[in-house]
Amino acid sequence: MTRVLVVTDAQDDTANAVVAALQRRGTPWARLNLAEFPELARITFDPLEPSGCEIKDSDGDHVTLDQITAAWIWHPQPFRPLPGLEAAEAAFVDEACRCAWRLLGEWLEDHVFVVNRPGAERRADDKGLQLRKAAAVGLAIPETLVTNDPDRARAFCSSHAETVFKLLNRPRIDYGDRAAWIGTRLLDSGDLDALDTLRHCPGIFQRRIPKRFDLRVTVVGDRLFPVEIHSQDDPRAMVDFRLALAEDPAALLHAVHDLPAEVAGRIRVLMRDLGLVFGALDLVVTPAGDYVFLEVNPSGQFGWIEGQTGQPISGELVGILERGRP
């Protein structure tokens, strides 16, 4: 029996929506929750014999690699070594877990259809590469500077009427018992005075693009699901619409958008150039009607998009996993 392997956190709402779609369609599937590895989940790997490679979850369900026809890798969580280990021991175990996951991930890349291939997703996470590729296919991008040099940052800010700042890496700091989320922000005079601290952590500076609305384009294979997010209707969302949605998922008007064929074609070429089957692109539509690319998240959430608009993103994703191709 062939099966779809789902590599994700068991508590992820978007992942659970896809699993529900697999179940409705009667598609056999198995889940590997890396947050349960190594203490509860098991990985056994034979480099030469797929039937000897086994994945077993915390409930004892198991699948061998020769049964897998497609895999969906979605927000794999950090490994959780045995509690109580000293820091050096925990780091040692973590590295061993990473090696085991890399073995499995590379085997999947070589033998089955994967959304997205781990190597391609790691490469596509490079925001500088995204912007270069987007510009190369003809998408407009904002003037951008990546730096930890306070003087260069001040010069960039002084050359634009308004500047926004965002992080190069994941905008979340985990403290164990709590987490801090750092969104995109519009810089003010106080921020400019404090730029000397930038030398300790580089970031991204971009000219602020005037918005008619934000545009989220979820891409699954060759299908595009463009949605207007009317961020300018809410002061909390004008710079970063996620700030309003975090407080109230229904705070902003969402509407299906008719994407011009030229822009859609450029997005498809960008996705192919990045090696991605799935991605969530953020663009701005200006008051003049121009489309400006901001970034692509290779594993961007889409559960709330389905809820707001009814677009069948989960079903499309399950369809390409069943076919084993886009």
C-alpha positions, 0 to 999 in steps of 0.5 A: 500500500502506498502512503503519503508521509506528512512531516509536521507538528501534530498540533499544527492547524494547517497541517491538520486541515491537510490531513483531514483532506487526505482522510476525506479522500481515503488517501493512506497517510502517515505522520512523522512529528519531529518534535517527538523525535528521538524520545517517542518517534523512531527512525530506522535507516538502511542506506541500500534497502528502503524496505528496511527503513522504518518510521514509527510514531508515538502510537506505534504506527509505522511505515517503511520507505518503500511504501511512501510515494510522496511526502509533505514537509511542513514546519518540522519542530525542533528535536526534543532530547531527554529532559535533564541533559546538560547543555553539552549533552543536549547539543550532542544529541541534537546534532545526532538527530539532525544527522538522522533527519538529514539522511531521511530527508535526502533519501526522500528528495532522491526517491519520491515527490516532496513538497518542498524538497528540504534542500530547495526550501533551505536555499529559498529561505534566503531573502536576498536570493528571493529578491534577486530572483524576483527582480530577474523574472521581472517582478518589482521589488522595494529598494532594500539594504541588508546590513549591521552597519549603523552608518549605512543604515542611517544613510539608507533611511535618510534617502527615503521618506519612510523606511521599514525594518524586518528581520533576516531570520524567523521573527520569533524569539523562544525563551522556553516559558514564553516567546516574543514575536517581532514583526515588520515595523515602520522606523521613527526618529527614536529608532534611528537614534538607536541604530548603533545597536544594529551592529549586534544583529543585522537586519533588512531595511526597505523603502516603505511601499504605499499600499492599496492592500496586501496580496497573499498568493499561495502557490500549489504547483501551477495553481495560484490562489491570490487573496487581497488582505485589506490591511489599510482599513485597520491601523494595527495592520498598515505596516504588517497585517499579521499584527491585526490577525494575531489578535483577531483572525477575522479583523481584516477583509479578505477577497479573492483577487483576479491576478493579471496573467503577466504577474501570475506568469512571473510568479510561476517562473520565480517558483520554478527558479527557487525549486519550490512546489509550494510557497506563500508570496507576499506582495503589495498592490499600490494605489496606482495598481502596481504589484511589488514583491516582498517575499516568499515563505516556502512554508507559509500558513494558509489555514486562515486563507481557506477559512476566510475565502473558501479557496481549496488550497488543502485539496489542491495540495492533497491532489498533487501529493496523490499524483506525485507531481505538480 
